[in-house]
Amino acid sequence: MKFHQYVQTFRLLYPAKSLINNLRENLLSPSQSSQLVTVESFVSVQNQQLLCRHISSKSSRGKDVFTLSYLVQSCGMPLEAARATSKKIKVLSAERPDAVLAFLKNREFTKSQISNADLAFTISACPTLLNRSLENTIKPSYDFVKSILLSDTKIVNAIKRRGGLLDSGLRTVKPNIELLRESGVSGSSISILLANFPEALLQTSQEFSRVVEEVKEMGFDPKKLTFVLAVHALIGKVNKLTRERCFGVYSKWGWSKDDILTAFRKHPNCMLMSEKKISEAMDFVVNKMGRSSKMIVQCPMILFFSLENRIIPRFRVVNILQSKGLIKENWSLGSLLFPAEKQFLQRYVSRFSDEVPQLLSVYQGTLNAEEV
């Protein structure tokens, strides 16, 4: 039996004796079999399925079996994910990882109803957590993150995004947060950065400090949320590649370097968007709405609005009003797209219900604009 075929058998119903015999007969060679030292415990699961809880062996294959079975049975990982994760970590004893899993399951994670799938994802993203000391690393890092985020839900979501927070919370994140505080960044902005973009704070202190200085030189105000958003946008290799692609797309639509910098200062995340999202919004604004692409420079938030649910329905309404001479043609993108739905309906639909009673139906998409 090949190794991968043997691993599949962990999912079948094996009595303990049969499992031990199969370890000796099918996985280990005669010379390796003598190296099998102990099988400490077996745990019962549904349908009386039994699994190996601890194998102490000098055989690398024995270690692989235990790691793989632990990731599947204790961490809830699918077999393929467990195989990939087992290449990054070797679990030699269940004691330390059991303590880590119990901590995650029994603390705020339980209150926030984290699922087994979430736990499996967190461990697969940062498998080194299983080998970290609960008292010296996991708990102190968790308590530090909690002191910033306060909300149980935010803590769980941040850790799900980057399990490394529990591994490097004190060693990396804490000094980076201290630098932000020294720079005058508010606690609320730091909380937002940690909750939504924890990867930014997991950078080395040297890299993080360099980016913070760059953001300051660009003229961002540390007291505003855009400061930490700019830090996130400018940090990391992945974000750099995304920025370069965004720069190319904006340039194709006629933006200069100064235009791009202006938009970035207003909404840093405009440099982290997909090329498709940018192009679709630009195309509609320019070719359907008849507006210059540079109108978006001053209000890049427009790029984040849903084309189908916000931009197109609202444009249908103003296009009808404009064609009937009920509003002037010089309406701005901001006045059309920024108001909440209630305000928009009052300003552009209810106000003209006598002149154009079908406007609400056009807005809701139940009536074609051509029929009005």
Summary of the structure (lengths in Angstrom):
residues: 372
radius of gyration: 28.3
end to end distance: 73.0
largest distance: 92.0
contacts: 1123
relative contact order: 0.04
helix: 69%
strand: 4%
